[in-house]
Amino acid sequence: MAKRKKIKKYSCDESLEMLAKLQQMAIDEGNINLALKAEELKCKIAAMQAENEALTDDEEITKILVDFINERQESGDSENICSVDDEKVSL
């Protein structure tokens, strides 16, 4: 059985840095198409990074809310945990 070569994983910052170098090389050689492709890939990586950060923020908020509700239920103070329960909503 053939051994598989380990592929190095790049961080987002490393990938952006490498693309910036490649983009500069393309610009220096006058290859605008490759320079534009590098810019496109940099934008995609930045968007993926922002999306991952947003998901992490959402997970943190969810964890805080779940912990809060669990604490209120454990303390026996879970009645009227939601302010909407106290009000009658009319449409």
N, C-alpha and C positions, 0 to 999 in steps of 0.2 A: 504494500500500500504506500502510495507516494505521500510524503509529508507536505502539508499545506504551509505555504509561506504566510507568516503573520503580517497582517496589514496594519500599518500604523493608523491610529485614529487621531484625527485633528480636532482641536477645539475650534469653536467659532472664530475666536480671535486669530488663531493660527491660519485658518482658512482664509479669512479676510486679508491677513497680511500677505499670504502667498498670492492671492488674486491681485492685490495691489501691485506686487512686484511684476507679475505677468502682464498686467495691464500697462505698466510703465514700459516694459520691454516692447509690447506691441505698438505703443505710441512712438517709441524711439525708432522703430522700424517702419513707421508710417502705415501700419496695418490697423486701420480704424475699425474694421469688422471684429477683429479679435479684441480690441480695446473695449468696444461696446459689449461684447459677449462677457468679458470679465466684469464689467460694471453691472450687467444684468444678474450675474451669479452672486456678486456682492450684495445686491439688493435682496435677492431671494434668501440668502443666509441671514441677513439682518432681519427680514420679516419673520423667518422661522424662529430666530432668537427672541424677538419681541413676543411672538405668540406663546412660546414656552414660558417666558417670564409672566405673561398674563395668566396662563393656566396655573402656575405656581401660586400667584397671588390669590386666585379664586379658591384654590385648595386650602390656603392658609385661612381665608375668611370662613370657609365652610367648617374647618376644624375648630376655630374660635367659637362659632355659633353652636356647634354640636357640644363642645365642652361646657358652654354656658347653660344650655338646656339640661344637660346631664347633671350639672351641679344643682340647678334649681329643683330637678326632680328628686335627687338624692336627699336634699334638705327638706323635702316635703313642702316646698314653697312654689309648687308648679301651677297652682291655681291662678288663673288670669295672667299667664305668662305672655300672652299676646294682647296688646292694648285694644285690638279690634274686638276681643271678647267682651270688653266692658261697654262698648258702644253699639247702638242699634244703627245699622246702616240703612238709609232709605234711598231709594233710587228715584 
